[in-house]
Structures are given as C-alpha cells and as structure tokens.
C-alpha cells in the first residue's frame, strides 16, 4: 500500500466518521418517485425539451461513501454541454441527508445539487464541482 492509498483511506475514514448512523424511518426504496420528485422530474423534462438537459434518470446510480454506507442521488442529469450532475430533491432537509451529499461531493468529481421545493418554485444549493465534464 503506497502513501497515496494510505491518505485516501485516512480521508475516507475521516469522512465516514461524519456520517450519522441511520435512524428508523419510512422511506421509499422501491424506485418510485414521491410527489416532490415527480414534480421535479417534470421540471427536468421541460429543461430537456428546451435543449438545456440532454438526459436524466431517477435513482440511476448508487455511490459508495464508506463501508456499508451508500448514497443514491434522486436524479442523474447530463446537461446539453456534457456536464454530469447529481440532483437531490427534498421537501425539507434532514441532517443525515445533508451530510451524505457533502461527503459525496468531497469524494466524487461531479456537481451535486440540492433541490428544495418552495412555495415559489425550486431553491438550489450547490456542492462539489461545477462545470465538470
């Protein structure tokens, strides 16, 4: 194991310590969208028809953050210019979800975007790298 492997392992262990332990709660894990995700999928489809988005898919990829810790972003989005983004859609944020998206943004070279439904539309918060193709 080289020095680079040791540094990567240490960094992953440090990030793993930040991830809260899962709590018991009801979540949809059957691949179906909730109402907020379905509404945002409609927004993405409008952006696709307008030529801004080339392609998007719901829960298309599962990212490993640490041992026995995974994160499945709500949407994998490819913009028309080739930029790959992961969009996480929430009606409101729980702390464990916010930590996971931050850890994912540290580990992977993509833009992670938190999308929150508001009365007036959609609020966005960027994590990670923007403009990565």
Backbone torsions as a table, in degrees:
resi	resn	phi	psi	omega
1	UNK	NA	123.1	-179.3
2	UNK	-83.9	174.3	-179.0
3	UNK	-61.4	-36.4	179.7
4	UNK	-64.7	-41.3	177.4
5	UNK	-63.7	-39.5	179.0
6	UNK	-64.5	-42.8	179.3
7	UNK	-65.1	-41.4	178.6
8	UNK	-64.1	-43.3	179.1
9	UNK	-63.0	-42.4	179.3
10	UNK	-64.9	-41.7	179.6
11	UNK	-64.5	-43.5	179.3
12	UNK	-62.9	-40.6	179.1
13	UNK	-64.6	-40.0	178.4
14	UNK	-63.8	-44.4	179.1
15	UNK	-67.7	-37.0	179.3
16	UNK	-60.6	-37.2	-179.8
17	UNK	-64.8	-23.7	-179.7
18	UNK	-80.1	-19.1	-175.0
19	UNK	-78.6	120.0	179.4
20	UNK	-64.3	149.6	176.1
21	UNK	-69.2	142.1	-177.5
22	UNK	-63.7	142.1	175.5
23	UNK	-105.3	155.8	177.5
24	UNK	-72.4	125.3	174.8
25	UNK	-163.7	162.0	-178.2
26	UNK	-84.9	125.5	176.9
27	UNK	-135.9	150.0	174.9
28	UNK	-83.3	116.9	177.4
29	UNK	-123.7	18.1	-177.1
30	UNK	-97.4	12.4	177.0
31	UNK	82.1	7.4	177.7
32	UNK	-99.0	144.3	179.9
33	UNK	-79.9	145.4	168.9
34	UNK	-83.1	-179.7	-175.2
35	UNK	-63.9	-39.1	-179.7
36	UNK	-66.8	-43.9	178.1
37	UNK	-63.9	-39.5	179.0
38	UNK	-64.6	-39.9	178.0
39	UNK	-64.8	-40.3	179.2
40	UNK	-69.5	-35.2	175.2
41	UNK	-58.8	-37.1	175.7
42	UNK	-62.9	-39.6	176.7
43	UNK	-64.2	-43.2	178.3
44	UNK	-63.5	-38.3	178.4
45	UNK	-63.9	-39.9	176.0
46	UNK	-62.4	-41.4	177.5
47	UNK	-66.0	-33.6	177.1
48	UNK	-67.1	-45.1	179.5
49	UNK	-64.4	-29.8	178.6
50	UNK	-80.4	-8.3	178.2
51	UNK	91.6	2.5	-179.4
52	UNK	-80.6	-35.8	179.6
53	UNK	-110.2	130.4	178.3
54	UNK	-84.4	-36.6	-174.6
55	UNK	-163.6	150.0	172.5
56	UNK	-152.3	155.3	179.4
57	UNK	-147.0	146.5	179.9
58	UNK	-87.3	130.9	177.4
59	UNK	43.7	49.7	-174.3
60	UNK	-83.7	-15.1	-174.2
61	UNK	-147.3	148.6	178.5
62	UNK	-119.8	124.3	-177.3
63	UNK	-104.2	134.3	178.0
64	UNK	-88.5	119.5	179.8
65	UNK	-94.2	-34.0	-178.4
66	UNK	-165.5	-178.2	178.1
67	UNK	-59.9	123.7	179.3
68	UNK	60.1	22.3	178.6
69	UNK	-129.8	118.0	-177.6
70	UNK	-126.2	159.4	177.6
71	UNK	-136.4	125.8	176.7
72	UNK	-112.3	103.1	178.1
73	UNK	-63.6	149.5	-179.3
74	UNK	-63.0	-45.6	-176.7
75	UNK	-133.5	134.6	166.3
76	UNK	-96.0	122.8	-175.5
77	UNK	-124.4	130.2	173.9
78	UNK	-112.6	118.4	179.3
79	UNK	-75.9	166.1	-178.3
80	UNK	-60.6	-28.7	179.9
81	UNK	-86.2	3.2	177.2
82	UNK	97.0	-7.5	179.2
83	UNK	-64.5	134.4	178.4
84	UNK	-100.5	129.6	179.3
85	UNK	-131.3	153.3	171.3
86	UNK	-115.6	127.0	-178.9
87	UNK	-111.5	129.7	177.2
88	UNK	-112.8	119.6	-174.0
89	UNK	-104.8	129.0	-179.7
90	UNK	-138.0	147.6	168.6
91	UNK	-80.3	-34.4	172.5
92	UNK	-155.5	160.4	-174.3
93	UNK	-99.9	131.8	166.6
94	UNK	-95.1	151.9	-176.2
95	UNK	-61.6	-38.8	-178.8
96	UNK	-65.0	-34.3	178.2
97	UNK	-68.4	-40.6	179.2
98	UNK	-64.6	-40.6	178.8
99	UNK	-64.6	-43.5	-178.8
100	UNK	-61.8	-42.3	-179.2
101	UNK	-68.2	-34.7	177.0
102	UNK	-66.9	-42.5	178.3
103	UNK	-64.3	-44.4	178.4
104	UNK	-59.5	-40.8	179.6
105	UNK	-65.5	-30.1	176.6
106	UNK	-74.0	-35.1	-173.8
107	UNK	-86.7	-30.1	-171.4
108	UNK	-118.8	145.1	-174.7
109	UNK	-87.1	54.1	180.0
110	UNK	-133.2	164.7	173.1
111	UNK	-82.7	129.7	174.7
112	UNK	-113.2	126.6	-175.3
113	UNK	-124.1	123.7	175.9
114	UNK	-88.4	127.6	-179.5
115	UNK	-115.6	123.4	-179.6
116	UNK	-122.0	129.6	-179.8
117	UNK	-72.3	129.4	175.8
118	UNK	-122.8	170.7	179.0
119	UNK	-62.9	-30.6	-177.9
120	UNK	-95.6	-0.2	-178.6
121	UNK	147.3	-126.2	-175.6
122	UNK	-128.4	131.3	176.1
123	UNK	-104.0	136.2	-177.6
124	UNK	-119.3	147.1	175.1
125	UNK	-135.8	128.9	-175.1
126	UNK	-98.0	138.7	174.2
127	UNK	-130.5	149.9	174.6
128	UNK	78.8	-153.4	-172.0
129	UNK	-95.0	130.5	174.6
130	UNK	-102.1	145.1	176.3
131	UNK	82.6	12.1	179.3
132	UNK	-81.9	129.1	-179.9
133	UNK	-116.5	NA	NA
